[in-house]
Amino acid sequence: MVDAFAQWWDGVELWLAQLAFPFQFALLMCVLLPLSLGVARLIDRLVDNASTRFNPVPKVGPAGDADQPREVDAGKPS
């Protein structure tokens, strides 16, 4: 099985190496760019999940008077 995969990969590599540069570049952008974006999103989600697991956001209880911001009136003299 590994030998069959190696032969297939050699064929793909040979085919890609024989293409003209603009076609190589276009194929690379069509394959590598979405793949890289997907891997970046996966890493981002894994890091977000790990950071929330190890450093959870404290739960806020019911808002009291101390939690309310002070009302500021810019027109009133102090």
PDB file with one MODEL, atoms N, CA, C and O in Angstrom:
MODEL        1
ATOM      1  N   MET A   1       0.826  -1.193   0.000  1.00  0.00           N
ATOM      2  CA  MET A   1       0.000   0.000   0.000  1.00  0.00           C
ATOM      3  C   MET A   1       0.869   1.255   0.000  1.00  0.00           C
ATOM      4  O   MET A   1       0.599   2.195  -0.747  1.00  0.00           O
ATOM      5  N   VAL A   2       1.903   1.276   0.827  1.00  0.00           N
ATOM      6  CA  VAL A   2       2.794   2.428   0.880  1.00  0.00           C
ATOM      7  C   VAL A   2       3.531   2.580  -0.444  1.00  0.00           C
ATOM      8  O   VAL A   2       3.766   3.695  -0.910  1.00  0.00           O
ATOM      9  N   ASP A   3       3.891   1.458  -1.042  1.00  0.00           N
ATOM     10  CA  ASP A   3       4.585   1.495  -2.328  1.00  0.00           C
ATOM     11  C   ASP A   3       3.672   2.059  -3.418  1.00  0.00           C
ATOM     12  O   ASP A   3       4.125   2.826  -4.268  1.00  0.00           O
ATOM     13  N   ALA A   4       2.401   1.687  -3.400  1.00  0.00           N
ATOM     14  CA  ALA A   4       1.447   2.203  -4.387  1.00  0.00           C
ATOM     15  C   ALA A   4       1.260   3.706  -4.220  1.00  0.00           C
ATOM     16  O   ALA A   4       1.188   4.441  -5.205  1.00  0.00           O
ATOM     17  N   PHE A   5       1.182   4.162  -2.969  1.00  0.00           N
ATOM     18  CA  PHE A   5       1.043   5.590  -2.712  1.00  0.00           C
ATOM     19  C   PHE A   5       2.287   6.340  -3.168  1.00  0.00           C
ATOM     20  O   PHE A   5       2.183   7.427  -3.737  1.00  0.00           O
ATOM     21  N   ALA A   6       3.457   5.770  -2.922  1.00  0.00           N
ATOM     22  CA  ALA A   6       4.709   6.408  -3.339  1.00  0.00           C
ATOM     23  C   ALA A   6       4.786   6.522  -4.856  1.00  0.00           C
ATOM     24  O   ALA A   6       5.242   7.539  -5.379  1.00  0.00           O
ATOM     25  N   GLN A   7       4.346   5.492  -5.565  1.00  0.00           N
ATOM     26  CA  GLN A   7       4.337   5.548  -7.033  1.00  0.00           C
ATOM     27  C   GLN A   7       3.342   6.590  -7.533  1.00  0.00           C
ATOM     28  O   GLN A   7       3.633   7.326  -8.476  1.00  0.00           O
ATOM     29  N   TRP A   8       2.174   6.656  -6.909  1.00  0.00           N
ATOM     30  CA  TRP A   8       1.180   7.657  -7.301  1.00  0.00           C
ATOM     31  C   TRP A   8       1.731   9.061  -7.060  1.00  0.00           C
ATOM     32  O   TRP A   8       1.601   9.935  -7.917  1.00  0.00           O
ATOM     33  N   TRP A   9       2.345   9.278  -5.898  1.00  0.00           N
ATOM     34  CA  TRP A   9       2.893  10.587  -5.573  1.00  0.00           C
ATOM     35  C   TRP A   9       4.013  10.973  -6.537  1.00  0.00           C
ATOM     36  O   TRP A   9       4.122  12.137  -6.923  1.00  0.00           O
ATOM     37  N   ASP A  10       4.844  10.012  -6.928  1.00  0.00           N
ATOM     38  CA  ASP A  10       5.892  10.294  -7.904  1.00  0.00           C
ATOM     39  C   ASP A  10       5.289  10.731  -9.232  1.00  0.00           C
ATOM     40  O   ASP A  10       5.819  11.631  -9.884  1.00  0.00           O
ATOM     41  N   GLY A  11       4.192  10.109  -9.638  1.00  0.00           N
ATOM     42  CA  GLY A  11       3.524  10.493 -10.876  1.00  0.00           C
ATOM     43  C   GLY A  11       2.954  11.897 -10.802  1.00  0.00           C
ATOM     44  O   GLY A  11       3.068  12.674 -11.750  1.00  0.00           O
ATOM     45  N   VAL A  12       2.332  12.225  -9.655  1.00  0.00           N
ATOM     46  CA  VAL A  12       1.780  13.577  -9.473  1.00  0.00           C
ATOM     47  C   VAL A  12       2.904  14.598  -9.465  1.00  0.00           C
ATOM     48  O   VAL A  12       2.780  15.665 -10.067  1.00  0.00           O
ATOM     49  N   GLU A  13       3.987  14.285  -8.794  1.00  0.00           N
ATOM     50  CA  GLU A  13       5.123  15.196  -8.717  1.00  0.00           C
ATOM     51  C   GLU A  13       5.741  15.433 -10.097  1.00  0.00           C
ATOM     52  O   GLU A  13       6.095  16.561 -10.440  1.00  0.00           O
ATOM     53  N   LEU A  14       5.867  14.378 -10.872  1.00  0.00           N
ATOM     54  CA  LEU A  14       6.411  14.506 -12.216  1.00  0.00           C
ATOM     55  C   LEU A  14       5.491  15.344 -13.101  1.00  0.00           C
ATOM     56  O   LEU A  14       5.953  16.188 -13.869  1.00  0.00           O
ATOM     57  N   TRP A  15       4.178  15.102 -12.984  1.00  0.00           N
ATOM     58  CA  TRP A  15       3.211  15.873 -13.772  1.00  0.00           C
ATOM     59  C   TRP A  15       3.276  17.354 -13.404  1.00  0.00           C
ATOM     60  O   TRP A  15       3.258  18.218 -14.282  1.00  0.00           O
ATOM     61  N   LEU A  16       3.353  17.642 -12.116  1.00  0.00           N
ATOM     62  CA  LEU A  16       3.405  19.032 -11.668  1.00  0.00           C
ATOM     63  C   LEU A  16       4.706  19.705 -12.093  1.00  0.00           C
ATOM     64  O   LEU A  16       4.699  20.875 -12.475  1.00  0.00           O
ATOM     65  N   ALA A  17       5.814  18.985 -12.030  1.00  0.00           N
ATOM     66  CA  ALA A  17       7.106  19.561 -12.407  1.00  0.00           C
ATOM     67  C   ALA A  17       7.186  19.863 -13.896  1.00  0.00           C
ATOM     68  O   ALA A  17       7.943  20.742 -14.308  1.00  0.00           O
ATOM     69  N   GLN A  18       6.415  19.149 -14.707  1.00  0.00           N
ATOM     70  CA  GLN A  18       6.460  19.365 -16.155  1.00  0.00           C
ATOM     71  C   GLN A  18       5.524  20.473 -16.614  1.00  0.00           C
ATOM     72  O   GLN A  18       5.580  20.881 -17.774  1.00  0.00           O
ATOM     73  N   LEU A  19       4.663  20.969 -15.725  1.00  0.00           N
ATOM     74  CA  LEU A  19       3.784  22.069 -16.104  1.00  0.00           C
ATOM     75  C   LEU A  19       4.572  23.365 -16.222  1.00  0.00           C
ATOM     76  O   LEU A  19       5.638  23.515 -15.625  1.00  0.00           O
ATOM     77  N   ALA A  20       4.035  24.299 -17.000  1.00  0.00           N
ATOM     78  CA  ALA A  20       4.642  25.624 -17.091  1.00  0.00           C
ATOM     79  C   ALA A  20       4.432  26.353 -15.757  1.00  0.00           C
ATOM     80  O   ALA A  20       3.503  26.053 -15.006  1.00  0.00           O
ATOM     81  N   PHE A  21       5.318  27.314 -15.486  1.00  0.00           N
ATOM     82  CA  PHE A  21       5.280  27.999 -14.197  1.00  0.00           C
ATOM     83  C   PHE A  21       3.933  28.646 -13.889  1.00  0.00           C
ATOM     84  O   PHE A  21       3.453  28.494 -12.766  1.00  0.00           O
ATOM     85  N   PRO A  22       3.285  29.367 -14.829  1.00  0.00           N
ATOM     86  CA  PRO A  22       1.988  29.978 -14.484  1.00  0.00           C
ATOM     87  C   PRO A  22       0.948  28.933 -14.053  1.00  0.00           C
ATOM     88  O   PRO A  22       0.142  29.196 -13.161  1.00  0.00           O
ATOM     89  N   PHE A  23       0.964  27.759 -14.681  1.00  0.00           N
ATOM     90  CA  PHE A  23       0.022  26.717 -14.298  1.00  0.00           C
ATOM     91  C   PHE A  23       0.387  26.118 -12.934  1.00  0.00           C
ATOM     92  O   PHE A  23      -0.496  25.786 -12.143  1.00  0.00           O
ATOM     93  N   GLN A  24       1.659  25.983 -12.669  1.00  0.00           N
ATOM     94  CA  GLN A  24       2.097  25.516 -11.347  1.00  0.00           C
ATOM     95  C   GLN A  24       1.635  26.485 -10.260  1.00  0.00           C
ATOM     96  O   GLN A  24       1.123  26.076  -9.218  1.00  0.00           O
ATOM     97  N   PHE A  25       1.827  27.769 -10.523  1.00  0.00           N
ATOM     98  CA  PHE A  25       1.454  28.794  -9.549  1.00  0.00           C
ATOM     99  C   PHE A  25      -0.056  28.807  -9.330  1.00  0.00           C
ATOM    100  O   PHE A  25      -0.516  28.869  -8.189  1.00  0.00           O
ATOM    101  N   ALA A  26      -0.829  28.747 -10.413  1.00  0.00           N
ATOM    102  CA  ALA A  26      -2.288  28.754 -10.292  1.00  0.00           C
ATOM    103  C   ALA A  26      -2.783  27.530  -9.529  1.00  0.00           C
ATOM    104  O   ALA A  26      -3.661  27.642  -8.674  1.00  0.00           O
ATOM    105  N   LEU A  27      -2.225  26.368  -9.835  1.00  0.00           N
ATOM    106  CA  LEU A  27      -2.610  25.143  -9.145  1.00  0.00           C
ATOM    107  C   LEU A  27      -2.236  25.216  -7.666  1.00  0.00           C
ATOM    108  O   LEU A  27      -3.003  24.789  -6.803  1.00  0.00           O
ATOM    109  N   LEU A  28      -1.076  25.748  -7.386  1.00  0.00           N
ATOM    110  CA  LEU A  28      -0.636  25.897  -6.008  1.00  0.00           C
ATOM    111  C   LEU A  28      -1.578  26.819  -5.240  1.00  0.00           C
ATOM    112  O   LEU A  28      -1.950  26.513  -4.108  1.00  0.00           O
ATOM    113  N   MET A  29      -1.963  27.929  -5.833  1.00  0.00           N
ATOM    114  CA  MET A  29      -2.864  28.867  -5.167  1.00  0.00           C
ATOM    115  C   MET A  29      -4.255  28.266  -4.972  1.00  0.00           C
ATOM    116  O   MET A  29      -4.900  28.515  -3.954  1.00  0.00           O
ATOM    117  N   CYS A  30      -4.713  27.489  -5.927  1.00  0.00           N
ATOM    118  CA  CYS A  30      -6.053  26.878  -5.817  1.00  0.00           C
ATOM    119  C   CYS A  30      -6.091  25.766  -4.775  1.00  0.00           C
ATOM    120  O   CYS A  30      -7.147  25.488  -4.208  1.00  0.00           O
ATOM    121  N   VAL A  31      -4.960  25.133  -4.520  1.00  0.00           N
ATOM    122  CA  VAL A  31      -4.924  24.026  -3.563  1.00  0.00           C
ATOM    123  C   VAL A  31      -4.362  24.482  -2.219  1.00  0.00           C
ATOM    124  O   VAL A  31      -4.964  24.230  -1.175  1.00  0.00           O
ATOM    125  N   LEU A  32      -3.223  25.143  -2.244  1.00  0.00           N
ATOM    126  CA  LEU A  32      -2.534  25.474  -1.003  1.00  0.00           C
ATOM    127  C   LEU A  32      -3.208  26.602  -0.231  1.00  0.00           C
ATOM    128  O   LEU A  32      -3.225  26.571   1.000  1.00  0.00           O
ATOM    129  N   LEU A  33      -3.759  27.589  -0.915  1.00  0.00           N
ATOM    130  CA  LEU A  33      -4.381  28.705  -0.232  1.00  0.00           C
ATOM    131  C   LEU A  33      -5.597  28.265   0.586  1.00  0.00           C
ATOM    132  O   LEU A  33      -5.662  28.596   1.770  1.00  0.00           O
ATOM    133  N   PRO A  34      -6.570  27.533   0.015  1.00  0.00           N
ATOM    134  CA  PRO A  34      -7.697  27.073   0.844  1.00  0.00           C
ATOM    135  C   PRO A  34      -7.256  26.098   1.946  1.00  0.00           C
ATOM    136  O   PRO A  34      -7.804  26.122   3.048  1.00  0.00           O
ATOM    137  N   LEU A  35      -6.285  25.259   1.657  1.00  0.00           N
ATOM    138  CA  LEU A  35      -5.794  24.325   2.664  1.00  0.00           C
ATOM    139  C   LEU A  35      -5.154  25.083   3.829  1.00  0.00           C
ATOM    140  O   LEU A  35      -5.388  24.749   4.991  1.00  0.00           O
ATOM    141  N   SER A  36      -4.359  26.088   3.524  1.00  0.00           N
ATOM    142  CA  SER A  36      -3.724  26.891   4.567  1.00  0.00           C
ATOM    143  C   SER A  36      -4.764  27.654   5.384  1.00  0.00           C
ATOM    144  O   SER A  36      -4.645  27.749   6.606  1.00  0.00           O
ATOM    145  N   LEU A  37      -5.768  28.190   4.725  1.00  0.00           N
ATOM    146  CA  LEU A  37      -6.834  28.895   5.429  1.00  0.00           C
ATOM    147  C   LEU A  37      -7.577  27.957   6.376  1.00  0.00           C
ATOM    148  O   LEU A  37      -7.883  28.327   7.509  1.00  0.00           O
ATOM    149  N   GLY A  38      -7.866  26.747   5.913  1.00  0.00           N
ATOM    150  CA  GLY A  38      -8.541  25.773   6.765  1.00  0.00           C
ATOM    151  C   GLY A  38      -7.710  25.380   7.969  1.00  0.00           C
ATOM    152  O   GLY A  38      -8.235  25.269   9.077  1.00  0.00           O
ATOM    153  N   VAL A  39      -6.414  25.169   7.766  1.00  0.00           N
ATOM    154  CA  VAL A  39      -5.527  24.813   8.884  1.00  0.00           C
ATOM    155  C   VAL A  39      -5.425  25.980   9.862  1.00  0.00           C
ATOM    156  O   VAL A  39      -5.405  25.763  11.074  1.00  0.00           O
ATOM    157  N   ALA A  40      -5.359  27.214   9.360  1.00  0.00           N
ATOM    158  CA  ALA A  40      -5.283  28.380  10.236  1.00  0.00           C
ATOM    159  C   ALA A  40      -6.548  28.514  11.073  1.00  0.00           C
ATOM    160  O   ALA A  40      -6.473  28.820  12.263  1.00  0.00           O
ATOM    161  N   ARG A  41      -7.709  28.289  10.463  1.00  0.00           N
ATOM    162  CA  ARG A  41      -8.963  28.356  11.220  1.00  0.00           C
ATOM    163  C   ARG A  41      -9.031  27.255  12.268  1.00  0.00           C
ATOM    164  O   ARG A  41      -9.503  27.488  13.381  1.00  0.00           O
ATOM    165  N   LEU A  42      -8.567  26.066  11.925  1.00  0.00           N
ATOM    166  CA  LEU A  42      -8.553  24.963  12.877  1.00  0.00           C
ATOM    167  C   LEU A  42      -7.649  25.285  14.068  1.00  0.00           C
ATOM    168  O   LEU A  42      -8.027  25.054  15.217  1.00  0.00           O
ATOM    169  N   ILE A  43      -6.473  25.810  13.799  1.00  0.00           N
ATOM    170  CA  ILE A  43      -5.559  26.182  14.880  1.00  0.00           C
ATOM    171  C   ILE A  43      -6.171  27.280  15.736  1.00  0.00           C
ATOM    172  O   ILE A  43      -6.043  27.248  16.960  1.00  0.00           O
ATOM    173  N   ASP A  44      -6.836  28.251  15.114  1.00  0.00           N
ATOM    174  CA  ASP A  44      -7.477  29.336  15.847  1.00  0.00           C
ATOM    175  C   ASP A  44      -8.554  28.799  16.788  1.00  0.00           C
ATOM    176  O   ASP A  44      -8.630  29.211  17.945  1.00  0.00           O
ATOM    177  N   ARG A  45      -9.378  27.890  16.298  1.00  0.00           N
ATOM    178  CA  ARG A  45     -10.419  27.308  17.150  1.00  0.00           C
ATOM    179  C   ARG A  45      -9.827  26.484  18.281  1.00  0.00           C
ATOM    180  O   ARG A  45     -10.316  26.542  19.409  1.00  0.00           O
ATOM    181  N   LEU A  46      -8.779  25.717  17.996  1.00  0.00           N
ATOM    182  CA  LEU A  46      -8.143  24.926  19.045  1.00  0.00           C
ATOM    183  C   LEU A  46      -7.547  25.822  20.134  1.00  0.00           C
ATOM    184  O   LEU A  46      -7.674  25.527  21.322  1.00  0.00           O
ATOM    185  N   VAL A  47      -6.901  26.911  19.730  1.00  0.00           N
ATOM    186  CA  VAL A  47      -6.315  27.827  20.704  1.00  0.00           C
ATOM    187  C   VAL A  47      -7.410  28.527  21.504  1.00  0.00           C
ATOM    188  O   VAL A  47      -7.274  28.689  22.716  1.00  0.00           O
ATOM    189  N   ASP A  48      -8.492  28.943  20.850  1.00  0.00           N
ATOM    190  CA  ASP A  48      -9.607  29.560  21.567  1.00  0.00           C
ATOM    191  C   ASP A  48     -10.210  28.609  22.591  1.00  0.00           C
ATOM    192  O   ASP A  48     -10.467  28.997  23.731  1.00  0.00           O
ATOM    193  N   ASN A  49     -10.436  27.352  22.180  1.00  0.00           N
ATOM    194  CA  ASN A  49     -11.003  26.380  23.112  1.00  0.00           C
ATOM    195  C   ASN A  49     -10.063  26.107  24.275  1.00  0.00           C
ATOM    196  O   ASN A  49     -10.504  26.009  25.420  1.00  0.00           O
ATOM    197  N   ALA A  50      -8.776  25.986  23.992  1.00  0.00           N
ATOM    198  CA  ALA A  50      -7.811  25.730  25.058  1.00  0.00           C
ATOM    199  C   ALA A  50      -7.717  26.924  26.008  1.00  0.00           C
ATOM    200  O   ALA A  50      -7.621  26.740  27.222  1.00  0.00           O
ATOM    201  N   SER A  51      -7.744  28.130  25.474  1.00  0.00           N
ATOM    202  CA  SER A  51      -7.619  29.300  26.340  1.00  0.00           C
ATOM    203  C   SER A  51      -8.865  29.488  27.203  1.00  0.00           C
ATOM    204  O   SER A  51      -8.748  29.922  28.349  1.00  0.00           O
ATOM    205  N   THR A  52     -10.046  29.177  26.688  1.00  0.00           N
ATOM    206  CA  THR A  52     -11.246  29.280  27.527  1.00  0.00           C
ATOM    207  C   THR A  52     -11.303  28.148  28.537  1.00  0.00           C
ATOM    208  O   THR A  52     -11.859  28.318  29.623  1.00  0.00           O
ATOM    209  N   ARG A  53     -10.744  27.007  28.201  1.00  0.00           N
ATOM    210  CA  ARG A  53     -10.743  25.883  29.151  1.00  0.00           C
ATOM    211  C   ARG A  53      -9.788  26.156  30.310  1.00  0.00           C
ATOM    212  O   ARG A  53     -10.122  25.884  31.463  1.00  0.00           O
ATOM    213  N   PHE A  54      -8.605  26.689  30.015  1.00  0.00           N
ATOM    214  CA  PHE A  54      -7.606  26.896  31.055  1.00  0.00           C
ATOM    215  C   PHE A  54      -7.710  28.256  31.739  1.00  0.00           C
ATOM    216  O   PHE A  54      -7.160  28.443  32.824  1.00  0.00           O
ATOM    217  N   ASN A  55      -8.403  29.201  31.124  1.00  0.00           N
ATOM    218  CA  ASN A  55      -8.577  30.523  31.718  1.00  0.00           C
ATOM    219  C   ASN A  55     -10.012  30.971  31.479  1.00  0.00           C
ATOM    220  O   ASN A  55     -10.251  31.836  30.637  1.00  0.00           O
ATOM    221  N   PRO A  56     -10.981  30.394  32.211  1.00  0.00           N
ATOM    222  CA  PRO A  56     -12.381  30.707  31.945  1.00  0.00           C
ATOM    223  C   PRO A  56     -12.732  32.137  32.351  1.00  0.00           C
ATOM    224  O   PRO A  56     -12.131  32.703  33.263  1.00  0.00           O
ATOM    225  N   VAL A  57     -13.696  32.695  31.673  1.00  0.00           N
ATOM    226  CA  VAL A  57     -14.194  34.032  31.988  1.00  0.00           C
ATOM    227  C   VAL A  57     -15.084  33.904  33.216  1.00  0.00           C
ATOM    228  O   VAL A  57     -15.963  33.043  33.243  1.00  0.00           O
ATOM    229  N   PRO A  58     -14.878  34.742  34.241  1.00  0.00           N
ATOM    230  CA  PRO A  58     -15.725  34.629  35.434  1.00  0.00           C
ATOM    231  C   PRO A  58     -17.173  34.966  35.098  1.00  0.00           C
ATOM    232  O   PRO A  58     -17.462  35.873  34.318  1.00  0.00           O
ATOM    233  N   LYS A  59     -18.067  34.206  35.712  1.00  0.00           N
ATOM    234  CA  LYS A  59     -19.494  34.435  35.483  1.00  0.00           C
ATOM    235  C   LYS A  59     -19.926  35.650  36.287  1.00  0.00           C
ATOM    236  O   LYS A  59     -19.553  35.806  37.450  1.00  0.00           O
ATOM    237  N   VAL A  60     -20.717  36.507  35.654  1.00  0.00           N
ATOM    238  CA  VAL A  60     -21.191  37.724  36.297  1.00  0.00           C
ATOM    239  C   VAL A  60     -22.569  37.439  36.878  1.00  0.00           C
ATOM    240  O   VAL A  60     -23.452  36.915  36.199  1.00  0.00           O
ATOM    241  N   GLY A  61     -22.731  37.790  38.128  1.00  0.00           N
ATOM    242  CA  GLY A  61     -24.020  37.589  38.793  1.00  0.00           C
ATOM    243  C   GLY A  61     -25.005  38.666  38.388  1.00  0.00           C
ATOM    244  O   GLY A  61     -24.737  39.447  37.475  1.00  0.00           O
ATOM    245  N   PRO A  62     -26.155  38.713  39.068  1.00  0.00           N
ATOM    246  CA  PRO A  62     -27.141  39.743  38.752  1.00  0.00           C
ATOM    247  C   PRO A  62     -26.559  41.138  39.008  1.00  0.00           C
ATOM    248  O   PRO A  62     -25.851  41.357  39.992  1.00  0.00           O
ATOM    249  N   ALA A  63     -26.862  42.052  38.126  1.00  0.00           N
ATOM    250  CA  ALA A  63     -26.292  43.404  38.215  1.00  0.00           C
ATOM    251  C   ALA A  63     -26.926  44.156  39.367  1.00  0.00           C
ATOM    252  O   ALA A  63     -28.149  44.247  39.472  1.00  0.00           O
ATOM    253  N   GLY A  64     -26.078  44.693  40.227  1.00  0.00           N
ATOM    254  CA  GLY A  64     -26.545  45.514  41.340  1.00  0.00           C
ATOM    255  C   GLY A  64     -26.238  46.974  41.052  1.00  0.00           C
ATOM    256  O   GLY A  64     -25.801  47.323  39.956  1.00  0.00           O
ATOM    257  N   ASP A  65     -26.474  47.838  42.065  1.00  0.00           N
ATOM    258  CA  ASP A  65     -26.207  49.264  41.878  1.00  0.00           C
ATOM    259  C   ASP A  65     -24.723  49.543  41.693  1.00  0.00           C
ATOM    260  O   ASP A  65     -24.348  50.467  40.971  1.00  0.00           O
ATOM    261  N   ALA A  66     -23.876  48.745  42.343  1.00  0.00           N
ATOM    262  CA  ALA A  66     -22.428  48.973  42.233  1.00  0.00           C
ATOM    263  C   ALA A  66     -21.914  48.617  40.845  1.00  0.00           C
ATOM    264  O   ALA A  66     -20.882  49.125  40.407  1.00  0.00           O
ATOM    265  N   ASP A  67     -22.650  47.728  40.146  1.00  0.00           N
ATOM    266  CA  ASP A  67     -22.209  47.318  38.819  1.00  0.00           C
ATOM    267  C   ASP A  67     -22.624  48.298  37.726  1.00  0.00           C
ATOM    268  O   ASP A  67     -22.123  48.227  36.604  1.00  0.00           O
ATOM    269  N   GLN A  68     -23.525  49.199  38.046  1.00  0.00           N
ATOM    270  CA  GLN A  68     -24.015  50.151  37.046  1.00  0.00           C
ATOM    271  C   GLN A  68     -23.028  51.307  36.905  1.00  0.00           C
ATOM    272  O   GLN A  68     -22.512  51.797  37.909  1.00  0.00           O
ATOM    273  N   PRO A  69     -22.762  51.744  35.695  1.00  0.00           N
ATOM    274  CA  PRO A  69     -21.866  52.888  35.519  1.00  0.00           C
ATOM    275  C   PRO A  69     -22.526  54.168  36.026  1.00  0.00           C
ATOM    276  O   PRO A  69     -23.748  54.313  36.007  1.00  0.00           O
ATOM    277  N   ARG A  70     -21.687  55.081  36.472  1.00  0.00           N
ATOM    278  CA  ARG A  70     -22.226  56.355  36.954  1.00  0.00           C
ATOM    279  C   ARG A  70     -22.738  57.167  35.786  1.00  0.00           C
ATOM    280  O   ARG A  70     -22.189  57.120  34.686  1.00  0.00           O
ATOM    281  N   GLU A  71     -23.782  57.902  36.037  1.00  0.00           N
ATOM    282  CA  GLU A  71     -24.334  58.759  34.988  1.00  0.00           C
ATOM    283  C   GLU A  71     -23.583  60.084  35.036  1.00  0.00           C
ATOM    284  O   GLU A  71     -23.439  60.705  36.089  1.00  0.00           O
ATOM    285  N   VAL A  72     -23.116  60.490  33.879  1.00  0.00           N
ATOM    286  CA  VAL A  72     -22.354  61.730  33.798  1.00  0.00           C
ATOM    287  C   VAL A  72     -23.123  62.686  32.920  1.00  0.00           C
ATOM    288  O   VAL A  72     -23.529  62.348  31.808  1.00  0.00           O
ATOM    289  N   ASP A  73     -23.318  63.894  33.437  1.00  0.00           N
ATOM    290  CA  ASP A  73     -23.990  64.927  32.651  1.00  0.00           C
ATOM    291  C   ASP A  73     -22.985  66.027  32.371  1.00  0.00           C
ATOM    292  O   ASP A  73     -22.541  66.736  33.273  1.00  0.00           O
ATOM    293  N   ALA A  74     -22.638  66.153  31.100  1.00  0.00           N
ATOM    294  CA  ALA A  74     -21.599  67.126  30.745  1.00  0.00           C
ATOM    295  C   ALA A  74     -22.076  68.560  30.865  1.00  0.00           C
ATOM    296  O   ALA A  74     -21.252  69.473  30.908  1.00  0.00           O
ATOM    297  N   GLY A  75     -23.407  68.791  30.922  1.00  0.00           N
ATOM    298  CA  GLY A  75     -23.943  70.141  30.983  1.00  0.00           C
ATOM    299  C   GLY A  75     -24.007  70.692  32.404  1.00  0.00           C
ATOM    300  O   GLY A  75     -24.149  71.902  32.583  1.00  0.00           O
ATOM    301  N   LYS A  76     -23.906  69.834  33.418  1.00  0.00           N
ATOM    302  CA  LYS A  76     -23.995  70.272  34.804  1.00  0.00           C
ATOM    303  C   LYS A  76     -22.639  70.777  35.295  1.00  0.00           C
ATOM    304  O   LYS A  76     -21.617  70.131  35.064  1.00  0.00           O
ATOM    305  N   PRO A  77     -22.624  71.929  35.973  1.00  0.00           N
ATOM    306  CA  PRO A  77     -21.360  72.354  36.582  1.00  0.00           C
ATOM    307  C   PRO A  77     -21.081  71.513  37.826  1.00  0.00           C
ATOM    308  O   PRO A  77     -22.011  71.138  38.540  1.00  0.00           O
ATOM    309  N   SER A  78     -19.852  71.225  38.083  1.00  0.00           N
ATOM    310  CA  SER A  78     -19.496  70.414  39.244  1.00  0.00           C
ATOM    311  C   SER A  78     -19.310  71.256  40.466  1.00  0.00           C
ATOM    312  O   SER A  78     -19.006  70.732  41.537  1.00  0.00           O
TER     313      SER A  78
ENDMDL
END
